[in-house]
Each structure stands twice: as C-alpha cells, then as structure tokens.
C-alpha cells in the first residue's frame, strides 16, 4: 500500500472543473488501455455505456458491463484494467458541492463570489492567478499568508485578491483551504495516519482548527469522514 501511495497521482479539482465556483463537470471516455490507479479530490460517478472491463479500487476488483455504475468519494483511488471497448460517462462533483446546495459555503467563498464576475462571465485566468494556484497546490502545508503568496507571484496583495476573485470566484486563502481539505480527504482514506498528523501535513497543525475547516468543506469531521468512507 505504501508503494502504491507513493506512485499514485492525486487528481485535484482545478484539473477537472473549468470554474471552481460551479464544481460540476462531465465527460464521455473511451477507455482504450488500462488506466493507472489514481486518487480523486472530488466525487465521481461513472456509468458504463458499453464494453467491458474491470474496475480496481481499495474495495477490490469489480467486473464492468453496460449500465454498471461506480461511485467514488474524495480521496478514494481506482483504476481500470482488462478493458474491451469500454465506454464510460463520468460526472464529477466538487467536494463542497453538497455544502453549497445547503447554503453552507466554505468561509470566504460566498463573499468572493459576490464580488467577482458571475459564472457566465468568468474572467480569463490571470497568469499570476494560475501561478498562485500551482504554488498552493504544490505545497499546501507551507505557512501561506496573502502577503507571502503575493510576493511569490509579484503582485500587490489587494490586486491579487481582485484578480483571483474574478478568475476563480473566491479569495486565495479560501482556495488554499479547499486544497487542504481535498488533500486531507485523500489522506484520511488512503492512509492510516492519525488525524492530527494529517492536519499537520496539509497545513492545519492545530487539531481544532483543522476539524472546523474540514467540516466546513465536507459537512463531516475528519473522524466521521474516515469512518463513513474508508473501505
């Protein structure tokens, strides 16, 4: 398992959702070769349209045929092997989509979204915004502050907040909390690490603070999430 975790690619929300303010996406995939195991930072619902194959996950191997359905939670890993003309329709839902529907937005996201452009008028991502997102995703455990991030991307803090909000729909630190929550969800499911250790690894060294932030993103405490979703 440790070898698997060390080689596994963790797919982040920013790689899937064109607009983080609307964390919903979908695609039709023709699986022409085995798909290496990878973990998800979001919910995925996969419906087999045609063909055959085998789905591999922590829960074991499951044979797939037309109308088979696979549901994956944030942090779960999976892959496909032995595919024969396998066609899958995937639906992706951000980890905070259910909280959004209930009105429990991640702190800071609502205000930033109101100040920025609406979903239909999203501004093109500023190069510095893209750079900032990659920095936060690459090292969420770093003690980031707005000033520190602004220095790294060579923008004034206030201007970075404005362009980040227009492009992404939330403030930089709110985006960082999302990345940390996604990374924590993956570690809760993929590893046996204590919750306190996971909090430190994602940038939340204070256990109480980590629990509050995680609950704001998923509606569950870290221990509840692990108990409910770990295979």
N, C-alpha and C positions, 0 to 999 in steps of 0.2 A: 504493500500500500504506500509506503514512503517513497519507493521508486516511482510509482505511478503519479503521486502528487508532485514530485519534483519535475516531471516531464509534461505535466498537463497544462494545456492552455486555458486560461480563465477568460471567458468572453465577457467584456464589460458592456454596460448599457449603451455607452457612447458609440460602440461599434455597430449597434443594431438600430437605434432609434434616431431618425433624422432630426427630430425636435424633442428634446428632453421634457418639454412641457406637456407633450402628448405621448407618453411612453407606451405606444401601441404600434405594432408593425406586423407584417405578414409576408410570406413568400412561398412560391412553389419550387420545390427542389427535386431534380432528377439525380438520384444517387447512383453514380456510375462506378464508384470504387468504395472501398472501406473508408469509413470516417473515423479518424483517430479520436480517442476519448478526450473529452474537454468538459469543463465545468461552466455553469451559467450563472450570471449575476442577475437573472430575471426569470420569470415564469415562461415556460414554453409548452404549447400544446401542439403535438404533431399528429396529423391524421393521414394514414396511408391511403393514397388514391388507387394505386395499382402496384403490381410486382410483389416481390418477396424479399425478405432479409431477416437479420437477427439484430435485435436491439440489446446492447450491453450496458449495464449500469451496476451500481452497488447492490441492487436488488437481484442481480443475476441476469441470465440471458432469456429473452422472450422472442419467439418466432413471430414475424410480422407478415400480414397478408392484407388484402384490400379491406378497408374500414377499421383496421386496428388503430387504436388511439394510445398515444404516450403522453403523459403529463409529467413535467419536470418543474421542481421548485428551485428558487435561487440557491445556489451552492451545490446542487446535485451534478454529478458528472455522468456522461453517457457517450455512446458511440454506436456505429453501425458496422456489421461485418456480414460477409456472405450475401451481398446484395445482388438481386437479379431483376433488372428493370424496375427498381424501386422508385416510386414517385411519391413524395410526401408534401403535404401542405402544412406549413408551420405558422402558428400565431404566437407572437411574443408580447408579453405584458410586463411592464416595468415593476420592480419590487414594491413600489409605493402606489401602484395604480388603485389598489383597493382602499388604501387610506385616502387617496384623492377623491374617490367616489363617495366616501363617507364624510368628506369635508375636513379630514384630519391631515392637512398638508404638512410636509416637512417644514419645520420652523425656518422662516426666511423665504421660502419658495413662493408663498402667496403674494407677499409684498413685492418681490422682484418681478413676478409675472405681471402684476398690475401696472408696474412702472414701465415695463418693456412693451414690445410690439405683441399683438395677438398672434395666435397660432397661424393664422392665414397670412401674416405679414412679417414673418420671421426675417430678421436682417441676416445677410451673409455673415458667416463667422469671421471675425477679425483675426488675422494671423496670430496676434498676441493672445487671443482667447484660445485658439487651438493649442498654442504653446503652453498656456497655463493649464488647460485640461490634461495634456500629456504629463506635465510635471506632477500634478496632483495624483493622477492615476499611477504613475511610476513609483511614487513614494508617499503613500497616504500616512505612514507613520511619522513622517517628519513633523516637527512642531511648526506647522504653517500658520502664518498670520497674513492678513491682507497686505500689510506693508512688505513683508518678506517676499510674497508672491509677486507683488508689483515690481519690486526691484529685479527679480529674476527675469521678468518679461519686458522690462524697461518702459513701464507706463506709470503715470501717477495713480495712486490708489483710487481716487474718485472716478477717474476716467476708465480704469479697468472695470470697476463696478458697473458703470453705464454700458460699456460695450459688451461686457459679459451678459448683462441682463437682456440687452437687445438680441444677442445671438442665441443664448441658451435659455433665457426665461427665469433665471434665478441668480442669486449672488454667488461669487466664487466660493465663499466659505460654506454656503448651503450645498453647492455641488460637491465640495470635499466631504461633507457629512454623508451624502449619498454614496460616494465611492467607498467611504469607510464602512458603511452599513453593508454594502454589497460584498466587500471583502470579508467582513466578519461573518456574514451568512455562509459564504463558501467554506470558511474555516470551521464553523460550527458543525457542518455536515461532513466535510471531508476528513477532519482530524479528530483526535481525542483530546486535544489541548484544553486545559482549563479555561473557563470563560474569562478570567482575569488576564491570562496570558494572551488570549485572542484580542482583548481590548487594547493591550499594550502594543501588540503587533500592528494594529490598524490605526493607531494614533489616539486611542482613548485610554490612557493609563489609569484614570480614576474609575473604578467599577460602577459607582452610582451614576456618573455622567455617561458612561458607556451604555448602561441599561436604558437610560432616558432617551438617548439618541437612537439606539437600536429600536426601541419601542415606537418612537415617532415615525420611523420608516416602515416598519413591518406590522405594527399593532400587537406585537408579542415581545416579551422579554427574551433575551438570548437563551435562557434555560428552557423557556416554553417553546421557542423555535426549534431548538435542538431536539427536545423530547417529541415534538409533533412531526418533524420532517426527516430526522435522521433514519435511514433504512435500518 
